[in-house]
Amino acid sequence: MATRQIVLDTETTGLEPEQGHRIIEIGCVELVERRLTGNNFHVYLNPDREIDAAAVEVHGITNEMLADKPRFGDIADDLLAYVRGAELIIHNAPFDVGFLDAEFARLPDDVRTQDHCSVLDSLVMARKKHPGQRNTLDALCGRYDVDNSRRDKHGALLDAEILADVYLAMTGGQRVLSLDGEAVSAEGGSGQSQVRTVDRSGLTLVVRQACADELAAHEERLSAIDRACGGQAVWRSRQ
């Protein structure tokens, strides 16, 4: 089965779900076998409460912008269907998962995020790879040469798109090497290297000998190199 990952980010009315703060934006980007699919999930939500002024400064989303948007309960089933069975990639996962679980707790069904998908915290991963350094999303963009020029304010979908690029760069870039049209995976499902033996039975090695004209042209080129370097041509010294 293909590996499916969802890079997720949220924007909220404040910092503490325990104080009644709510999610106002969810942005998700889908990766299948480390490839962006374009099958993204993005919603703005009416939180039924005021957004803290400090939060507005961060993401620029106001209550007026959300007045006609759905509530979390209206999109909860669609969100669960989208993330179910995937691995969520979240930068500072306890923050976003805490808010998601607080939203789910307001609904009749007993739902928790990690009952439906696993979670990978890219901030924890970055701290292990770069101990003692700043590992904010902006800092990682600079470290891995990821373009974040559009990020004048936070936005859930934009930040998820940027984090997807950072995650792919941070975990090794290219995953699949194609040789003669046949894909060879550089990593196994466990993250360990895999080597696949190629059956060479029946193959014949073709050896082409240089013709007289090619040999003469080769000697002429070596002579020119020899004259240019004062008789120090490496090729002839090793013959």
Secondary structure, 3 states (H helix, E strand, C coil): CCCEEEEEEEEECCCCHHHCCCEEEEEEEEEECCEECCCCEEEECCCCCCCCHHHHHHHCCCHHHHCCCCCHHHHHHHHHHHHCCCEEEECCHHHHHHHHHHHHHCCCCCCCHHHCCEEEEHHHHHHHHCCCCCCCHHHHHHHHCCCCCCCCCCCHHHHHHHHHHHHHHHCCCCCEEEECCEEEECCCCCCCCCCCCCCCCCCCCCCCCCCHHHHHHHHHHHHHHHHHCCCCCHHHHCC
